[in-house]
Amino acid sequence: MARFYDAMSDSDARRITDLLKEGGIEYSLQILGEGAKVKEVMVAEEDLAAAERLLDSPAHHNT
């Protein structure tokens, strides 16, 4: 697995994981450290480029 995104809030993590689900990309979500608010989203290395394209897609940018 490759580190893809560090979400700083639950809503940010939900936005990213929903995006990955829509794109059919498997992921894992880990909480970094005890009491940490940062959630690390990991994807398979072979899916990393596709995940980045989804994140950069204009249709998925918050306005």
C-alpha positions as CSV (number, residue, x, y, z in Angstrom):
1,M,0.0,0.0,0.0
2,A,1.1,3.5,-0.7
3,R,0.3,6.7,1.3
4,F,-2.2,8.6,-0.7
5,Y,-3.8,11.3,1.5
6,D,-3.7,12.6,5.1
7,A,-7.2,13.7,6.0
8,M,-7.3,16.3,8.8
9,S,-11.0,15.8,9.7
10,D,-13.7,13.1,9.6
11,S,-15.5,15.0,6.8
12,D,-12.3,15.2,4.8
13,A,-11.7,11.5,5.2
14,R,-15.2,10.7,4.2
15,R,-14.9,12.9,1.1
16,I,-11.8,11.1,0.0
17,T,-13.0,7.6,0.8
18,D,-16.3,8.3,-1.0
19,L,-14.3,9.5,-4.0
20,L,-12.2,6.3,-4.0
21,K,-15.3,4.1,-3.7
22,E,-16.9,5.9,-6.6
23,G,-13.7,5.2,-8.6
24,G,-13.6,1.5,-7.7
25,I,-10.3,2.0,-5.9
26,E,-9.7,-0.1,-2.7
27,Y,-8.2,1.7,0.2
28,S,-7.3,1.5,3.9
29,L,-7.8,4.1,6.5
30,Q,-5.5,4.4,9.5
31,I,-5.5,6.8,12.4
32,L,-2.0,8.1,13.0
33,G,-1.0,8.0,16.6
34,E,-3.0,7.9,19.8
35,G,-5.5,10.7,20.0
36,A,-4.4,12.0,16.6
37,K,-6.9,13.6,14.4
38,V,-5.0,12.8,11.2
39,K,-6.4,9.8,9.2
40,E,-4.0,8.4,6.6
41,V,-5.6,7.0,3.5
42,M,-3.6,4.3,1.7
43,V,-4.2,2.8,-1.7
44,A,-2.4,0.0,-3.6
45,E,0.7,1.3,-5.4
46,E,-0.8,0.2,-8.8
47,D,-3.9,2.4,-8.1
48,L,-2.0,5.4,-6.9
49,A,-2.0,7.2,-10.3
50,A,-5.7,6.6,-10.8
51,A,-6.5,7.8,-7.3
52,E,-4.6,11.0,-7.9
53,R,-6.4,11.6,-11.2
54,L,-9.7,11.2,-9.3
55,L,-8.6,13.7,-6.7
56,D,-7.5,16.2,-9.4
57,S,-10.7,15.8,-11.4
58,P,-12.5,19.2,-11.7
59,A,-15.8,17.4,-11.1
60,H,-14.6,16.5,-7.5
61,H,-13.2,19.8,-6.4
62,N,-15.1,21.6,-3.7
63,T,-16.4,25.0,-4.8
